[in-house]
Amino acid sequence: MADIDFRDLTRRVLEETDRLVRRYGSRLAGSEAGRAVARELADRMEGFCDRVEMEEFEARPASFYAYTKILPLAYALGLGSLFLVRGLYLLPALGIAGGIALMVSQFAVYGRLGDGLFPARTCVNVEGVVEPEGEAEYELLLSGHHDSAPVARIYSGPFQKYYALAIFAPYPFFLLEFGLLISRAAGWIREIPGGWTAALLAGFPFAAAYFLMIDTRSGSPGAGDNLAASVLCVEIARELAARKRDLLRRTRVRVLSFDAEEAGLRGSAAYLRSRAGEIRERPAYMLNFDSLYDAAHLQALDRDVNGFVRLSREVARDAAECLRAEGYEARVYSMVFGGGGTDAAEAARAGIAATSVIAMPTAVVREGLVYHTPRDTVSAVGSDAVEACLRLAARYAERVESGGARGGSAPLG
């Protein structure tokens, strides 16, 4: 590992990321731009991988953000039914109930409720496999995602510091209106008390802001979240492949770039449905990389998907130790509710020991966010964070190769 020029490697990662972003722009899940970038990544893998595969799968990205439109529309319809055209109480009540159910399934736990109601898109994952010098005894998965997120207006405007308030503030109003609609439909109340009327009207600006919060038709450049991570995985795997006799005598490396991560982790879920059994034939470890902005905020996750999915604490600790050994401050961190999820969660659900390494602040109140905005260009990606993760991947590969990595997935059977 000492002969790897990590500074030059970092430069190559950033230059290639910049080239792809400039050429293809945003890459919403299932877009032609996303497929084109996947092909370019596959072409780079062909130069050093023993086999490369682009795997298509079907996803329904619109389902992941639908609740952000359904709930405000149902709220507006509910106001009209309560104060203007009386009697249409059940329709908006069903809209609110359905919107909250979608939010809980799609966002809170990254489920699939309602997927069939939305149009299908063809997405594509990329896998490159570097076989070891000898027989494979371990599996090491290095992953990122090449799709980019729809633009979140709340992160782009003057109130980004209070984005958590914008996300959760409308829900007391949604629930209040739902209760009043059901009460009116059941005949439990005849008129809306004046104070509740004022509260419902006060909630309308919050509902309107919620509707406008995500621009589902416009994608961010997605350099830091998360194309740089996919390019990073390709480039460090190239270096490992060139040093098989020293670093990969018995470790198989899988280089992965997923589509549709920003649409509920659909890409990693599709990949692991078809590959988990094969991967778990031997101890397996996954390092997923995401949001590489600032090495001062390096964190290895031990919980994911808003805190609901347990990742491998052993792999997270090993990753943090490897980063510290390279001179970086790093901590093990549990994702909190509202933080979303990463592709490591799908690996964990498939029984693979995994962590995600991120490099961005995670405080509830924070400023300077660029991810999910038009500002997510290569200039926002931290070269220090990229170099740290390149060093981590190489050092962790050494640890796996030596048999010293902790918490590997138990082989099937």
N, C-alpha and C positions, 0 to 999 in steps of 0.2 A: 504493500500500500504506500510505502514511503516514496516510491518512484512516480506516483500519480501527481500531476501538476494540477492541483485543485483550483488554483486561481485561473489558469487557462481554461480549465473545464467549465468553471462558472461563466467565464466570458462566452464560451461557445453555447452554453444553455441559454443565456440571455439574448444572444444574437439570433439564435434559431427561433426562439419564442417571438422575438420582435418581428422577424421575417414572416412568420406564419400569421401573426396578428395583423400585420400591415397588408398581407396578401388576401386574407380571407375574412377579416373582420370578426364580428360576433358569430357565435356558433350555437344557436339554440338547439335543444335536443331534437335530433332527427332532421336537421337542416342539411342542405347540400354542402354548405361551408363546413359543417362538422364532419361529414363523410369525406370531404376533400382533405381535411387535416388528418383524419384517421389514415387515409391512404399514404400521406406523406410520412407519418410516423412509422407505418408498416414498411415503407421503402427504406427508411433509415435502419430499421431492425434487420432487414434482409442482409445487410452488410456484415453482420456478426452473429446472428441467431441461427440455431440449428433448424428451427422451423418458425414460421410466422403465419398467423391466421387472422383474417378479418371476419368477425362473426356478426351477422345481422340479427336483429331481434325487433320485436314490435313493442312500442310503448305508446302511452297516451298522455303526453306531457300536460295537456290542458287541464287534466283532472287535478293536478297538484296545486294549482292556484285558483281553481274555480270558486272556492269558498270566499275568496276576497272580493268577488263580484256578486255572488249569490246573496250573501248576508246583507250588504248595503241596499241592494235592490229590494229584497224582502222587507227590510226596515222601512224604506220609503213607501212601499205598497201598504205596509201596516199602518203607517201614519195616515195615508189616504183613507183606508178602510175604517179607522177609528174616528176620524174627524170629518170626512167628506162623503164618501160613498159607503154608508154603513151596511154591515151585513156580510161583507167579504172577509170575514175574520180568519177562516181556516186556511185559505191559500197563503197569505203571508206567514201565518204561524207555521205551516209546513215548510215554507222556504227557510225560515230561521232555524227550525229544527234540523232540516236537511243540511243547511250550511254549517251548523255547529258539528253535526256528525261527520261531515267531510273534513272539517278542520281537525277534529280529533284523530280521525283515521289517517288522512293524507299527511298532515304536518306533524301532529304530536307524536304519533308512533310510526309514521311512514308506512301506512298500510295501503290497501288497494280499493277501498270502498268507492263505488261509483265509477270506476275506470271505464266500464263498458258503455257509459253514456257519452263518451268523448271520442273524437276521431283518432284513429291509429296513425302513428308515424313510424317509418323504418329507420332505426338507429343502428349504429355499428360500434362494436368493441374491437380492440386490437390486442392480440397476445403474441409476444415473442418468447421463445423458450431457448435458454442457453443450457445445454446438457453439460454435466460435469465431466472431468477427465476420466473418472472411473464410474462405478455403479452409483446411482443416486440413492443416498441415505436420508437426505433432508430436502425440503422444498422451501425456497425463499421467494416470496411474492413482493415485488416492488411496483407500486401503483400510483396513478394520478387519474384525472379525468380531463377530457379535451373539450367537452361542451361548456358553454358559458351561460350565465344566469340571465333571465330577464332583468331589465333595469328596475331597481327599487328606488322610486322617486324620493322616499323618505331618507335614504342615505345620501342623496344628492343635494337636498335643500338645506335651509338654515336651521332646521330642527332635528338634524341627524343625531345630535347628542341625546335626544329624548325619544329615539326610535322605539324603545321598549314600551313607553307610554302610548305611542301611536298604535302599536300592535295590539295592546291589551285593553286600552281605554274604551273602545266601543262595546265590549262584551257586557258590561252591566246594563247598558241601554238595550242591547239585543235581548237580553234575558228579561228585563222589565217589560218590554213590549210584548214578548212572547207570552208572559204571564197574563198581561191585560187582554191580549187577543183571545186566549183560551177562556179567560173569565167572561168576556163579553159573549163569546160563542156559546158557552154553557149557561148563560143567563145569571151568573153569580153576581154581576154588578150591572147597573143600568147606565151610569155615567162615569166618566173618568174624572177622579178628583183633580182639583186645580193644580196641586203641587206635582202630581204625576204628569199632568199635561205639560207643565213647564219642563220637567225632566226629559220627556220624550222629545220635545222640540230642541232642547239643549243638546241632545244626542245626535241630531241630524248632521251637524258639521263633522263630528267624529266619524259617522258612517260614510259621509261623502269623501273624507280624507282616506278612509280605509279602501274605498272603491278605487281611488286614484293612486294608492300606494305602490302598486306593481304595474309596470307597463309591459304586459305580456307579449306585445308585438315587437318590442325592441330589446335586443340583447346587448350586454356589456362586452367590451373587448376580451375580458376574461383572461388576462395575462397572468395575474397572481392567483386568481381563482378560476381555472387552475391549470392553464396550459403549460406554465413553467414547470409544474411538477411532473407532467407527462414527459416533457423533453428531458428533464433531469433524470428520470428513471431510465430512459433510453440511453443517455450518455454515460451514466455510471455503470450500467450493464455492459456497455461496450468495453469499458475499462476492465471490468471483472472478467469478461470473456477473453480479453487479451492476456490475462494472467491466470488462466485455468489451472495450470500446474501448481500454482501456489495458493490460489484463493478458492478454487472450485474443483477440488479433487473428488468431493462426494456430495456437493450441494447443487441441485438444479435451481436455476433462477428463472422465474417467470416475470417478464416485463409486461405490464398491463396498463392500457389507457382506456377508460370507460367513457361511454356516452351516457347521456340522460341522468347524470348524478344530480343535476340541478332540477330534475323532475321526479324527485323521490327515490333516488338510488336505483333506478330501474336497470341501468347497465350492469352494475356489479351483481345485482340480484339475478339477472339473466345469465351472466357468465358463471356464477357459482351454482346455479341449477344444473348446468351441464358439466361442470368440472370438479365440484367439491369432492365427489367420491374418489376420483383419480388422484387429486391433490392429497387427500387424507390417507393414502396408502402408506405414507411415511410421515414423520414429524414435520409440521408445516408452520411457517411463520410469515406474517404479512406486515410490511411497513407501507402504509398509505401516507401520501404527502398532500397537503392541502393548504392554500392561503399562505404563501411564502412571502411575507411582507417585511418582517423586522426580526432579526435574530435576538433582539432583546426580549422577545415574547415567545421563545421556543417552548412548546408544550407537547407532551405525549399523552394522548387521551387514554383513560381507562374506563370511561363510560361515554356513550354516544347516543345519537337520536334523542336529543333533549333530556338525556340522563336515563332513558328507559332501557337501553341496551348495554349490557356489560361487555367490555372488551377485555383483553388479557392484561391484567395488572403486571404480570411478570414481563411481558414483552415491552410494555410501556416503561417499566423501571429500567430494563436493559437499554432501551433507546435513550432514556434520559442519562443513564450512566455513560453511554458511548459519547453523547454530546458533551458531557462534562469532561470526559477524558480528552476531547479535542479542544477544550478551553472555552466552552460556551456554558452560560447559565441555562438551565432547563428544569422544568418541573413536570410532575405527573398531575394531570388535570381531569376532572370529571365534567363533561358537558352539562350545562344547566338548561332548564326549560327555556325555550326561545332561541337557543343557540343553533338549532337545526341538527343535521346529521352528516356523516361522511361515509365513504364506501367501506371503511373498516367495519361498520356495523353489519353489513351483509355477510362479510367473511365470518364475523363472530356468530351470526345466526346460522351459518353453515358449519359451525364447529371448528373453525380455523382460528388459531391464536393470532390476534391482530391488534395493532394500534394505529392511530392516525397521528402524524406529527404536523403541527400547525405552527405558524410564526406570525401571530397577530394578537392584539390585546383582546381580552375576554371579559373585561369589566362590564357591568350592566350599563353604566353611563360612560360613554367614550366619544371622542371626537376624531376627526381625520379619517373616517372610514372611506375606503375607495372600492372595496369589493362590492359587486353588484351595481356598480355605477359606470358611467362612461369614462371615468378617470382610471379604470383598472387596466392601464397600459404597462409596458415593460418598465417605464420610469418609476412606477410605484413598487415594483418587485425589489426586494432587498437582496443585493448581491451577497451580503453577509449571511442572510438566511439560506440562500441557494447553496453557498459554499458549505455552510454548516450541515445541510441535509445530504450533500454529496459525501462529505466526510463520514457522517453517520451511516449512510448506506454501506460504504466500504468497510468501516469498522464492524458494523453489525454482521455483514457477510463473513468476516473473519471469525466472529464469535460463533455463528452458526456452524461454519466449517469445522471449527475446533471441538464442536459438541458442547460448548459452554453456554449456549443460549437457553434461557429458562422459559418454561411454560409452553413448549411446543404442543401442537394439537396431537392427541393420541391417535395412532394409526387405526383405521377401521378393522374390525374383525378381531 
